[in-house]
């Protein structure tokens, strides 16, 4: 798909700069961290961070005691992740076509990564997440919320991204076979762009 190549190229071009600014946002979100980590431990199989970038969230999940690996479209991001965290597994891949057998994962974290998918493609992403998750596995999705009820493109610093109404995104996950466990809407922190964040915890 054209958008996959353009997204990978965009992140390749800024990988080193991006890695210098990358944060592990989960450290400041105890509800998300605790809920997902506890849920993921209850399901068989490893956890995948999809859209892992240079790897700080993957490493944090490892520190929580999870068997975790990272996947990203950008070869440059994966190279940086492998250099920074040589004890972890990282692979180049697309979230909509994972090189994994059905039902092999205990959990998935998609941390501000489906935001780059064209809206019409997002149902296929959720279907792929459901395919690779074991029954009872959990999905944690972070995204930028659209408060006016419309999916809307915005000027992301790297490449085109989309804001979503939380009910609409949760509905697409439900259509793919997920059950909502919980949701969080939070205001941006002082050093974040002024867009509200949405987090969904779903069970396969």
Buried (B, 14 or more C-beta within 10 A) or exposed (E): EEEBEEBBEBBBBBBEEBBEEBEBBBEEBEEBBEBBBEBBBEBEBBBBBBBBBBBBBBBBBBEBEBBBBBBBBBEBBBBBBBEBBEEBBBBBBBBBEBEBEEBBBBBBBBBBBBBBBEBEBBBBBBBBBBBBBBEEBBBBBBBBBBEEEEBBEEEBEBBBBBBBBBEBBBEBBEEBBBEEBBBBEBEEEEEEEEBBBBBBBBBB
